[in-house]
């Protein structure tokens, strides 16, 4: 009889231990979900559209609370409510992660150039905001891989919007998006551009042509704050040697402007 009692006690103890492990995992997941929804979320940069400030393979942290919360602050974007809760106006020059308007399953990252009511135009590669040219200073040129099998000249500039300075890349004054009509940003929307000006399909391009168009306020997910880690393209979680060989430590913990 005592052996049966001991065996039953051992089974009960094992069951309780499994229950405690499951509870710990559930609590950890709930805490992680809470932090992800309320405070911060990581993203990996998938393209070169924000060079020279963000590179493909950069692992960035985005603050979810900077502009308040929308349905897209919650994983999978359930239609629980519309608009923003505790919404705050973003600032021109912020680097923002947002849901791609034609397909909210995709995340995009660009720089905010125009607020509601602003007039935006590009003429011969120069950016105009409300009729005034955005100041820029030439920093020099370099040769860079285009990503299409050839090397080309890239001209670098320092631009300044509302007191915020940042670098941009430019291929020259007569590229496809270097001369546009005037865009008037509607109420409740924003105008985004990539820092890699001639290699970014952004608000200058309508969604029907594969671009971003105007971005609804509801689609803003948060402000990019810091590059936490960075790896060169080609690094893979399934290739442990690339974790070290393809790391870019000079970009680790870089505050974004």
Buried (B, 14 or more C-beta within 10 A) or exposed (E): EEEEEEEEEEEEEEEEEEEEEEEEEEEEEEEEEEEBBEEBBEBEBBBBBBBBBBBBBBBBBBBBBBBBBBBBBBEEBEEEEEEBEEBEEBBBBBBBBBBBBEEBEEBBBBBBBBBBEBBBBBEEBBBBBEEEEBEBEEEEEEEBEEEEEEEEEBBBBEBEBEEEEBBBBBBEBEBEBBBBEEBBBEEEBBBBBBBBBBBBBBBBBEBEEEBBBBBBBBBBBBBBBBBBBBBEEEBEEEEEEBEEEBBBEEBBEBEBE
